[in-house]
Amino acid sequence: MTFEEMQALITHMLAVQRELQESQLRYQESQLRDREGINRNHEDILLLIEQTKQLATVQRSIQEDQIRDRQDIELLIQRGKQQEKMIDRLIGYSLSYESDKLERKRAERNQAERNQ
C-alpha cells in the first residue's frame, strides 16, 4: 500500500469516526431531550394526580352537603305536612264551633219565639 493510499484510508477512517461521534452526540442530545420530556410528563402526571385528589375531595364534600340538604328538605316537607294536618284540625274545630254557635242561637231564638 502506498503512502497516498494509507493517507486516504486514514482520512476516510477519521471521517467515519467523526460521523460516528457526531451521530453519538446527536443521539445523546436526543436522549437528553426525551428524558426532559419524560420528566415534564412525569411532573404533569403528578400534578394531574394531585388535582384529581383535590377534585375528589371537593366532590365528596359536595355530595355530603347534598345529602344533608336532602335530609333538611325531607324534614321540612314532613313538618309542612304536620302543620297542614294541624291547620285542617283547627279549621274543623272552628267550623264545629261556629256550627254549634249557630245552632245555639237558633235554639235561643226558637225558645224566645215560643216564650212570646
C-alpha positions as CSV (number, residue, x, y, z in Angstrom):
1,M,0.0,0.0,0.0
2,T,1.3,3.4,-0.9
3,F,1.6,6.4,1.3
4,E,-1.2,8.2,-0.5
5,E,-3.5,5.1,-0.2
6,M,-2.7,4.9,3.5
7,Q,-3.3,8.6,3.9
8,A,-6.6,8.3,2.1
9,L,-7.6,5.3,4.2
10,I,-6.7,7.1,7.4
11,T,-8.6,10.2,6.2
12,H,-11.6,8.0,5.4
13,M,-11.4,6.3,8.8
14,L,-11.2,9.6,10.5
15,A,-14.2,10.8,8.6
16,V,-16.1,7.7,9.6
17,Q,-15.0,8.2,13.2
18,R,-16.1,11.8,13.1
19,E,-19.5,10.9,11.7
20,L,-19.9,8.2,14.3
21,Q,-19.0,10.7,17.1
22,E,-21.4,13.3,15.6
23,S,-24.1,10.6,15.4
24,Q,-23.5,9.6,19.0
25,L,-23.6,13.2,20.1
26,R,-27.0,13.7,18.2
27,Y,-28.2,10.5,19.8
28,Q,-27.2,11.7,23.3
29,E,-28.8,15.1,22.7
30,S,-32.0,13.3,21.5
31,Q,-31.9,11.1,24.6
32,L,-31.5,14.2,26.8
33,R,-34.5,15.9,25.1
34,D,-36.5,12.7,25.5
35,R,-35.5,12.4,29.2
36,E,-36.5,16.1,29.8
37,G,-39.8,15.4,28.0
38,I,-40.4,12.4,30.2
39,N,-39.6,14.4,33.3
40,R,-42.1,17.1,32.2
41,N,-44.7,14.5,31.5
42,H,-44.0,12.9,34.9
43,E,-44.4,16.3,36.6
44,D,-47.6,16.9,34.7
45,I,-48.9,13.4,35.7
46,L,-48.1,14.1,39.4
47,L,-49.9,17.5,39.1
48,L,-52.9,15.8,37.5
49,I,-53.0,13.2,40.2
50,E,-52.9,15.9,42.9
51,Q,-55.7,17.9,41.2
52,T,-57.7,14.7,40.8
53,K,-57.4,14.0,44.5
54,Q,-58.5,17.6,45.3
55,L,-61.4,17.3,42.9
56,A,-62.4,14.0,44.6
57,T,-62.3,15.7,48.0
58,V,-64.4,18.6,46.7
59,Q,-66.9,16.2,45.1
60,R,-67.2,14.2,48.2
61,S,-67.8,17.3,50.2
62,I,-70.5,18.5,47.7
63,Q,-72.2,15.1,47.9
64,E,-72.2,15.2,51.7
65,D,-73.7,18.7,51.5
66,Q,-76.4,17.5,49.0
67,I,-77.3,14.6,51.4
68,R,-77.7,17.0,54.3
69,D,-79.7,19.4,52.1
70,R,-81.9,16.5,51.0
71,Q,-82.5,15.4,54.6
72,D,-83.3,19.0,55.6
73,I,-85.8,19.2,52.7
74,E,-87.4,16.0,53.7
75,L,-87.7,17.2,57.3
76,L,-89.3,20.5,56.1
77,I,-91.7,18.5,54.0
78,Q,-92.6,16.3,57.0
79,R,-93.1,19.4,59.2
80,G,-95.2,21.1,56.5
81,K,-97.5,18.0,56.3
82,Q,-97.8,18.0,60.1
83,Q,-98.6,21.7,60.1
84,E,-101.2,21.1,57.3
85,K,-102.9,18.5,59.4
86,M,-102.9,20.9,62.4
87,I,-104.5,23.6,60.2
88,D,-107.1,21.2,58.9
89,R,-107.9,20.2,62.5
90,L,-108.1,23.9,63.6
91,I,-110.4,24.6,60.6
92,G,-112.5,21.7,61.6
93,Y,-112.7,22.8,65.2
94,S,-113.5,26.3,64.1
95,L,-116.3,25.1,61.8
96,S,-117.7,22.9,64.5
97,Y,-117.6,25.8,67.0
98,E,-119.3,28.1,64.5
99,S,-121.9,25.4,63.7
100,D,-122.6,24.8,67.4
101,K,-122.8,28.6,68.0
102,L,-125.3,29.0,65.2
103,E,-127.4,26.1,66.5
104,R,-127.4,27.6,70.0
105,K,-128.6,31.0,68.5
106,R,-131.3,29.2,66.6
107,A,-132.4,27.3,69.6
108,E,-132.4,30.5,71.7
109,R,-134.4,32.3,69.0
110,N,-136.9,29.5,68.8
111,Q,-137.1,29.5,72.6
112,A,-137.6,33.2,72.6
113,E,-140.3,32.9,70.0
114,R,-142.1,30.2,71.9
115,N,-142.0,32.2,75.1
116,Q,-143.6,35.2,73.5
